[in-house]
Amino acid sequence: MNSPRFLNRLIDVEKTAHHLPHWEQPGRCYFVTFRMADSIPAKLRSEWMAEREQWLEDHPRPHTPEEAGEYQQKFTARIERWLDAAHGSCVLRQSECREIIAGALQFFDAKRYHLHSWVIMPNHVHVLLSLQESEQLGKILSSWKSYTANQLNDLLGLSGPFWQEDYFDRLVRDEDHFVRCVRYIRRNPIKAHLPPEAYSIWEDALSRQWATPSKPPSASGTPNDPALPSGEGSS
């Protein structure tokens, strides 16, 4: 079993940005989410972006624990609720579509990265992975999305953007955070009330060992679960 390397607070974090900021350290463990282009209605997304921009302007860093909790409730949890509400075409309900994505995730597993856990939902994907030292998260995500978009558009007879351009990511802080991420992935289909044929889920032996709870996971999420994607890196 490959043990993940977590956020090192003693070394620099590389901060990159597109529409959202991303924090990176070489060879670390990440929780990432990417979603279909139509998964959140444009009106909701533009309102969210404007409200978030104003909130960040009114609450400059560093954030207090109370402010971090407020951000979680106002922005992170809202995105997740919208995704689970199954907006858009939700073509990933089709097993043929999920097989294409699963194949892309697994293609460079143990070469460029190590997969710990993933779930393919009807309109979005969560992945927990550790990168090889020489790899960059943005390039990995770009490769997954570019290949699968072409394959899925061909399969479905579609054209145009398939995935939302950016993605959400978190640098995993420690073993406890890792366990929360795995359990969050496990809970996601339950929370969204999905039948087994509408999603695909996988985890490695380490994830099963570390994150097997004493009782089955419930559908209720923890409001401040650090596994939730925030678009704010590991802040």
N, C-alpha and C positions, 0 to 999 in steps of 0.2 A: 504494500500500500504506500502511495506517495503522500507524505505529510506536507501540507501546504505551508508556505511562508507568509506571515501576516505583516501588516503595516509596521514599519520600523520608525518610531517617532524620533530616532536619533539621527536619521539621514534626511536629506532634502526630498521633497515631493515635487515631481514635475507637474506643472499645471498647464493643461492645454484647453482650448475652447473652440467650439463651433457655435451652435446655438446654445449649448449648455457647457458649463465648465466640467473638466475631467481631471482627476488627480491620479498620478501614476508613479509607481516605484518598480524597478526591474524585478522580474521573477516573483511577483507577489500574487496573492489570491484575490479574486474579484467576484462580485455578484453583479451581473449585468442583465438589463432588460432591453429588448428591441421589439418594436410593434409595427403592425401594418399601417400603411399610410392613411387608411380610412377608419382606424380604430377609435379615434376621438373626433367628433364633429369639429369643423374648423372654428365655428363660433365659440364653442367651449374652450378650445385650445387658445384662441387669441385672448379671451377674457382671462384665462389662467395666467398666460404670459404677462399680461399687463398688470394684473394684481400682484403677481410674484415680483415683478420688477419694482413696483412701488413699495412692497413690503421690504425688500432687500435694501432699498434706498433709505427707508425709515429705520431699519435695524442693521446698522453697519457691523461688520465683524470686529472682534470675536463675539459670537453669540453666547448668551447665558444659557444654562440648561432649560430655563423656562421659555426662552425665545426659540431654542431648537425644538422643543415640544410643540410650540405654536406653529412653527413652520411645518412640522410633520403633519399636524392636523389640517392646516389650511391648504397645503399643496401636495405633499407626497401621498397621503391617504386618499385625497380626492382623485388623483390620476389613477390610482389602483382601483378605486370604485368604478370609475368610468370604463377602464379596461374590462373589468369583470362584468359590466353591464352588457357586454357583447354588442357594442356599436359596430357599424360597418358590415361588410360582407361576410366576415368570419369564415373564410374558405378553409382555414386550417382545421376546421371540424372534419374535413375529408382526410382519411387515412393516407391517401396517395400524396397529399401535400405535406403532411407531417413526416412521411418517410423521406422526402427530399431534404427537409431541414435536418432531420436526425442524421442522415448520411453526411451532410456537410459538416455538422458539428463533430462527428466521429472521425472524419477523414484524416485530420492532422492530430488527433488525440495521441498522446505519448510521443509526439514529435515536436510540435510547436507549443503545446500546452497539455495540461492534464485536466480532463473533465472530472468534476466531483459529482455534480447533480444538474439535471435540467428538466424543464417541463415545457411542452409545446401546447399552448392554449389556443382557443379558436381565433384570436386576433393578436396574440403577442407571445413572446418566448422569454423565459427566465433561464439563465445559465450561471452556475457556480464553477469557476475554473481557476487553475493556477497556471501562470505563464512561464515558459522557459525564459531564462535570463535575457536572451537576445531579442525577444519578441515584444511588440508593442500592441496594446489592447486595441487601439483604433484601427490598426491594419488588420487584425484578426476579425474584428466586427465587419469591416469593409469587405473582406473576402467572403465571409459567410453571407452577407446581405446581397452582394453583387451576384454571386453564383446562384443562390436560391431564387432571387428575383427573376433572373433569366429563365431558370428551369420552371418555376411556378407560372410565369406568364405564358410560356410555351404550352404547358400542360392545360392551362385554363383558357387559352385563347385570348389573353388579355394583353394590354400594352400600357406603358406609362409606369410611374413609380409604384412599386409594390410595398416597400417598407418606408416608414417615417425616416427622414434623413439622419436624425441624430439618435442617440441612445442614452439610457440612464445607467450609471455605474456606481459601485461602492467598493472601495478598498476594504477588505475584510480585516478587522482590527485584531482579533484573537480567536482562540478556540470557541469561546462562548458565542461570539458573533457568527462564526462558521456554522455552529449548530443551529442558531436561529435562522440562518439562511436556508439550510437544508429543510428545516421544519416548515419554513414559509413556503418553499417550493411544494412540499407535500400537501400543505393546506390549501394551496391556491385552487385546485379543481373542486375541492370540497366547498370552499367559500363561494365559488361561482356556481355551485349546484350543477356540475356537469356530469353526464353519464360517462361511463368508462370509454365508450367509443368516440368521444368528442375531444380527447386529449391524449398525449403521450408523455410518459414520465420515466426517468431513469436516474439511478445514483450508483456510485461506486461503493466498494466494500468499506472504505474508511467512513464515508457518510453514513452508511447503515450502522457501523459500529459506534460512532460518536453521537448520532442523533436519534437513535431508537428510543422513544419515550417509554415510560412505564405504562402508559395507556395510549390508545389511539388518538391522533391529533384531532382537535375539534375544528369546526368550521369557523369559529370566531377568531379573529386576528388580534394580536396585541397592538394597541394603538400606537405605541412608540417602538415597535419592533424595528431594530436597526437594519434588518434585511430589506425593508421597504426601499425601493429605489427613489432617490431624491433629486438626481441631477446635480447634486452638490459634492460629488466625490465622496470622500470619507469624513466630511465635516460633521 
